[in-house]
Amino acid sequence: MRPARLQGAREPRARHATLNEALERAAASGRRGLTFVSADETETALGWAEVLARAARVAGALGDLGVRQGERVALVLPTGPDFMDAFFGALLLVPTMVGAVATHLFIVGGNPTPAFVLGVAAAAIAWTRRRER
């Protein structure tokens, strides 16, 4: 029996060569960015220019910590503004080149342990918030 094959429209042509380029163009456009809704339904809206500025601060911090191009940065964060800061920050680490590799780790409870998951991810650093540790 052959596996089913998905069929559909052709893949659209990419508008940007990299995700960094897409973020930089969106920031320059002044368009609306991301809106996050917390568990208590509080909304946090960030324009693309703010997303880029926050990510640039994280990229600087990662560089100061010694993270280099191509290394993995484990993101141990819930989905929200802090996650996007770290995700884009890792990508922006080395301007005009491929930055670090953002690796999202979702650790629930203690099984497997965070140390085990981080070891498997082979991350150079784990980026998290104090309460996630």
Secondary structure as UniProt FT lines:
FT   HELIX           19..29
FT   STRAND          34..37
FT   TURN            39..40
FT   STRAND          43..46
FT   HELIX           48..64
FT   TURN            65..66
FT   TURN            69..70
FT   STRAND          72..76
FT   HELIX           81..91
FT   TURN            95..96
FT   STRAND          101..104
FT   TURN            109..110
FT   HELIX           114..121
FT   STRAND          125..128
FT   HELIX           130..132
//
